Amino acid sequence: MRVRVFVPDHVDGVYLHIHGGGWAFGSADGQDERLWRLAEQARLAVVSVEYRLAPEHPFPAGPDDCEAAARWLVKHAAAEFDTERLLIGGESAGAHLSVVTLLRLRDRHGITGAFRAAHLLFGPYDLSMTPSQRTFGPRRLLSNTDTIRGSYELFTPGMSQEQRRNPEVSPLFADLTGLPPARIVVGTEDPLLDDSLFLAARWQAAGAPVQLGVVAGAMHGFTLFPLTITERELRRERHFLASA
């Protein structure tokens, strides 16, 4: 498995970044400029995972790869980067995989506390579809009800709606005890709005601090576009990760 690593002159921590793309698109080198700027300004080594993609590699291939990268960092970050301060996060499917990775570390390996914070941008956390996913309809934005349903079929082929409620697939249904502080961000024009609202409520109820950012008028994937709100949001992301 490949990872892409950005190392600035001074490293205060390591950020495990998991890219989005509906589990079927994207790559570790798809956001080089943004990740390098994050590395320099937040003084973080950024490790971006080249996880396997659907439909050729459906669930659980992608989660397996992200889990492997996270376990490697837990064991080797001190030797490789001279720090044990680990952070995790991603966008859309990458946010989903970030939460799944934290849960796998806890449940399969008894690892809690290794990752100090999670930064989660507009992720899908209920693959059986939250109300906002089902009712968004065919609006021609970056993502809508039909495109979301199609991505679930690629990632979890043959699964029924009930099977997609399994906590290993849909982390909204998992026990979130022991997870780190999180910043959860979503736009009001995103079909995944409910996912972030519901996850933030459950995360906080499980005992971890949560910063919830709801961006008025923003669509799914808005940070991928050169917008004023994008620059503002990326500044907030850098501040959260640098101070976590």
C-alpha positions in Angstrom: 0.0 0.0 0.0 1.3 3.4 -0.9 1.1 6.6 1.2 2.1 10.1 0.1 4.0 12.0 2.8 4.4 15.8 3.2 7.1 16.7 5.8 7.8 20.4 6.6 11.0 21.6 8.3 9.4 21.6 11.7 7.0 18.7 12.7 4.8 19.0 15.8 2.5 16.1 14.9 1.3 13.7 12.2 -2.0 14.1 10.3 -3.3 10.9 8.7 -5.4 12.2 5.8 -8.0 10.0 4.0 -9.2 11.5 0.7 -12.8 11.5 -0.5 -14.4 10.4 -3.7 -17.3 8.1 -2.9 -14.9 5.2 -2.1 -14.5 4.9 -5.9 -12.5 8.0 -7.0 -9.7 10.2 -5.9 -6.1 9.5 -4.9 -3.5 10.3 -2.3 -1.9 12.9 -4.6 -5.2 14.6 -5.6 -4.8 17.5 -3.1 -1.0 18.1 -3.0 -1.1 21.9 -2.9 -3.7 22.0 -0.1 -2.0 19.3 2.0 1.5 20.8 1.6 0.1 24.2 2.7 -1.5 22.4 5.7 1.8 20.7 6.5 3.7 24.0 6.5 1.2 26.2 8.3 0.1 23.7 11.0 3.6 22.2 11.3 2.4 18.7 10.7 3.7 15.7 8.7 0.8 14.8 6.5 0.4 11.2 5.5 -2.2 10.6 2.8 -3.4 7.1 2.2 -3.7 5.5 -1.3 -6.4 3.1 -0.2 -8.0 0.6 -2.6 -11.1 1.8 -4.5 -14.5 0.3 -5.4 -15.9 -1.2 -7.5 -12.8 -3.3 -8.1 -12.2 -3.4 -4.3 -15.4 -2.9 -2.4 -15.9 -3.0 1.4 -13.9 -3.9 3.4 -10.8 -3.2 1.2 -10.7 0.5 1.7 -11.2 0.4 5.5 -8.6 -2.4 5.8 -6.0 -0.2 4.1 -6.8 2.9 6.3 -6.7 0.7 9.4 -3.3 -0.6 8.3 -1.9 2.9 7.8 -3.2 4.0 11.2 -1.7 1.0 13.0 1.7 1.6 11.2 1.7 5.2 12.4 0.9 4.2 16.0 3.9 1.9 16.0 6.3 4.0 13.9 5.5 7.7 14.1 8.0 8.4 16.8 10.8 6.8 14.8 9.8 8.3 11.5 8.7 11.8 12.5 10.0 12.2 16.0 6.5 12.7 17.5 3.7 10.5 18.8 1.1 13.2 18.4 -1.3 11.8 15.8 -4.4 13.3 14.1 -6.8 11.9 11.6 -9.4 13.2 9.1 -10.7 13.5 5.6 -13.5 14.7 3.4 -16.7 12.9 2.4 -15.9 9.2 2.1 -12.6 10.0 3.8 -14.4 11.3 6.8 -16.4 8.1 7.0 -13.2 6.1 6.7 -11.6 8.2 9.4 -14.3 7.3 11.9 -14.3 3.6 10.9 -10.5 3.6 11.4 -10.8 5.0 14.9 -13.5 2.4 15.8 -11.4 -0.5 14.3 -8.3 0.6 16.3 -10.4 0.6 19.5 -12.4 -2.6 18.9 -9.8 -4.8 17.2 -6.6 -3.7 18.8 -7.5 -1.9 22.0 -5.9 1.3 20.8 -7.5 4.5 22.2 -6.0 7.9 22.8 -3.3 7.4 20.1 -5.1 9.9 17.8 -5.6 13.2 19.6 -8.3 14.6 17.3 -10.4 14.0 14.2 -11.3 16.5 11.5 -14.4 15.3 9.6 -15.6 17.2 6.5 -19.1 16.5 5.2 -19.0 12.7 5.7 -21.6 10.0 5.2 -22.1 8.1 8.4 -25.3 6.2 7.8 -25.2 4.2 4.6 -28.8 3.1 5.0 -29.5 6.8 4.3 -30.5 9.6 6.7 -33.6 11.7 6.1 -31.6 14.5 4.4 -30.0 12.0 2.0 -33.4 10.5 1.0 -35.2 13.8 0.6 -32.5 15.9 -1.1 -33.7 14.7 -4.5 -32.2 15.3 -8.0 -30.8 18.8 -7.4 -27.7 19.3 -9.7 -25.1 19.9 -7.1 -21.9 17.9 -6.6 -23.9 15.2 -4.8 -27.6 14.4 -4.6 -29.8 11.5 -3.6 -29.1 9.4 -6.7 -25.3 9.8 -6.7 -25.1 9.0 -3.0 -27.2 5.8 -3.5 -25.0 4.9 -6.5 -21.8 5.3 -4.4 -23.2 3.0 -1.7 -24.0 0.3 -4.3 -20.4 0.5 -5.5 -18.9 0.4 -2.1 -21.2 -2.2 -0.5 -22.6 -4.2 -3.4 -25.3 -6.7 -2.6 -25.9 -5.3 0.9 -29.5 -4.6 2.0 -30.5 -1.4 3.7 -30.5 -3.2 7.1 -27.1 -4.7 6.4 -25.7 -1.2 5.8 -26.8 -0.3 9.3 -24.1 -2.5 10.7 -21.8 -0.3 12.8 -18.8 -1.5 10.9 -20.3 0.0 7.8 -22.3 2.9 9.2 -20.4 4.4 12.2 -23.5 6.5 13.2 -24.8 3.2 14.8 -21.6 2.4 16.6 -20.7 2.9 20.2 -18.6 6.1 20.0 -17.1 5.8 23.5 -13.4 6.6 23.8 -13.0 8.5 20.5 -11.0 11.7 20.5 -12.2 15.3 20.2 -13.6 16.1 16.8 -14.5 18.9 14.5 -17.4 18.0 12.2 -18.2 20.3 9.3 -21.1 20.3 6.8 -22.9 22.7 4.5 -26.7 23.4 4.7 -27.1 22.5 1.0 -25.5 19.1 1.5 -27.6 15.9 1.3 -25.3 14.6 4.1 -26.4 17.4 6.5 -28.2 15.0 8.9 -25.2 12.7 9.0 -23.0 15.4 10.5 -25.7 16.7 12.8 -26.5 13.3 14.1 -22.9 12.2 14.5 -22.0 15.3 16.4 -24.8 14.7 18.8 -23.8 11.1 19.4 -20.1 11.9 19.6 -20.8 14.5 22.3 -23.2 12.2 24.2 -20.4 9.6 24.2 -18.2 12.0 26.2 -15.8 13.6 23.7 -15.7 17.3 22.9 -17.1 18.3 19.5 -16.9 21.4 17.4 -19.8 21.5 14.9 -19.5 23.8 11.9 -22.6 24.2 9.8 -21.8 26.4 6.8 -24.8 28.4 5.4 -25.4 27.8 1.7 -22.5 25.5 1.2 -22.9 22.3 -0.9 -21.2 19.0 -0.6 -17.5 19.2 -1.3 -17.4 23.0 -1.1 -13.8 23.0 0.2 -12.7 21.7 -3.2 -13.6 24.9 -4.9 -11.9 28.4 -4.8 -14.5 30.1 -2.6 -14.3 32.7 0.1 -15.9 30.2 2.5 -13.3 27.6 1.5 -10.4 29.8 2.6 -12.2 30.6 5.9 -12.9 26.9 6.5 -9.3 25.8 5.7 -8.0 28.3 8.1 -10.2 26.9 10.8 -9.1 23.4 9.9 -5.4 24.4 10.3 -6.1 26.0 13.6 -8.0 23.0 14.9 -5.3 20.5 13.9 -2.4 22.7 15.0 -3.9 23.2 18.5 -5.5 19.8 19.1 
